[in-house]
Amino acid sequence: MFVQPLEPVADSLPLSALVAALPLVTVLVLLGAVRMKAHLAGALGLAVATLVAWLVYGMPLGQTLSSAAQGALFGLFPIMWIVVNALWVYRMTVRTQHFDILRRSFGRLSDDPRIQALVIAFCFGALLEALAGFGAPVAISAVMLVALGFDPARAAVVALVANTAPVAFGAMGTPVVTLAQVTGLPLDSVASVVGRQTPLLALVVPLVLIWLVDGRRGLRETWLPALACGVAFAAAQFLAANYFSAQLADIAAALAGAAALMLVPSARRPADEAVRASVLKGVRSDDLDHDDPRPEIYRAYAPYALIVAVFSLAQIPPVKELLAKATQSFDWPFLDVADADGRPVGANVFSLPLVATGGTLVLVAGLLTAVVLGVRAKDALREWGATVRELRFAILTVVSVLALAYVMNLSGQAATIGYTVAGAGLAFLSPVLGWFGVAVTGSDTSANALFGALQVTAARESGLSAELLAAANSSGGVLGKMISPQNLTIACAAVGLAGKEGDLLRKVLPWSLGLLLVMCLIVVGQSTAVLGWMLP
């Protein structure tokens, strides 16, 4: 058995922490300063983590490589298994042109560009985040806004800022699933706390979007629809994350927000021409005037209804128990690790949920979607293969980052760093750490894999709630998404502003920092009696 050491370097915790941080520093420098591709930076960071674990922490090389293999497998299944199948569903709607029908349907809900921004960037963007994530919501929302006549730069900024509140539960809950796995905390507990933090952002973001679209006049004239949308979104996300299913939190929130928005009478009133003239500076797409048959509109919405139905069915207790029987648990080969107190770690046993996992459920919904949309089996299979090719570098990135995280966690590197920063007022800093991780990696999933275990170790050393600080890592991370180089590049490419990433960064950075400060204060309040009553 390998027992994790806490002070392998000169019996000094600070010096050991500096060495333990080398893999993270390697990844962050390669990404931020050298601008290396994320999958290459992750691979080199993994190599450094392996050397530190073997040569400094004394972890046998076989166990070090075994821990990396376990992290890589978890990155493939269930993490990327969810993402691939979710994006596959979206690609089939594009192939059959039902996505265009959906876009036209949204354009007819209101001719007020401020309401259109909420429907497309906030509500539909959240739905896309729930299904795919990894930049898809920003790219697709921005393109749709430009088609409606928005100035490209404004469309990109709106899409970036809107992609905040849903990120922690994106890709069918992938970030919180990863967070639970790397920290050893129950998924329900982690999701519950995140569901009491990010909904507070949802109350504010729609108002911010209205300001970005039309300034003070927009807030004065459309604050009520924006507030109704935010309240409904927040309530649905809170209820789903706490009492139903973390995987469905964003889907429920997106649908509730859109429904509430359309129920407010002022959201359906024709916009003043002066508003349209000042906001819409681009060229409106001609195909928006095309009328679609009602049955085709229903079919365009069908994939999302099928996903909700499949996940809802999977939550029925008898069905849930039946699906759980397919889960395979076994001792992970060549791994026998104990923590610094001599207790065996949970990763010694590996569970493989073959059926009771989000990716398999999305696959079932995708097969039903293919039937409803009339996609032939051969074409559906071809689209699935194309999805894998499209995500190949994202797959490599997630696999390498999770392998790195597992090596750091199981060798004791994460514990050393956690003990070191335990007394540094981490309740305030924990969202900052998540924000920094997402800003650099572009992924809340990756940031949770890198820093989740560290947050838990620090929480236990400082007497704070492990669930609170782990959740804060994810909730703070969502605010780094809008300034990540990957997302900025995606936004610019989508609206034809390649090379203008710096301009977009200057526009969204103040909002990112301002909302991060709000989240830090929320977490500090939840760590004390002031807001502690909010926690489960």
Salt bridges, closest charged atoms under 4 A:
ASP100 OD1 - ARG103 NH2 3.61
ASP112 OD2 - ARG114 NH2 2.91
ASP214 OD2 - ARG114 NH1 3.00
ASP214 OD1 - ARG217 NH2 2.67
GLU221 OE1 - ARG114 NH1 2.86
ASP287 OD2 - ARG103 NH2 2.75
ASP287 OD2 - ARG104 NH1 3.51
ASP289 OD1 - ARG284 NH1 3.06
ASP292 OD1 - ARG104 NH2 2.89
ASP292 OD2 - ARG108 NH2 3.64
ASP292 OD1 - HIS290 NE2 3.66
GLU296 OE1 - HIS98 NE2 2.78
GLU296 OE2 - ARG299 NH1 2.93
ASP339 OD2 - ARG343 NE 3.13
ASP341 OD2 - ARG343 NH2 3.15
ASP379 OD1 - ARG95 NH2 3.16
ASP379 OD2 - ARG376 NE 3.17
ASP379 OD1 - ARG382 NH1 2.77
GLU383 OE1 - ARG91 NE 2.93
GLU383 OE2 - ARG95 NH1 2.96
GLU390 OE1 - ARG91 NH1 2.59
ASP503 OD1 - ARG506 NH2 2.33
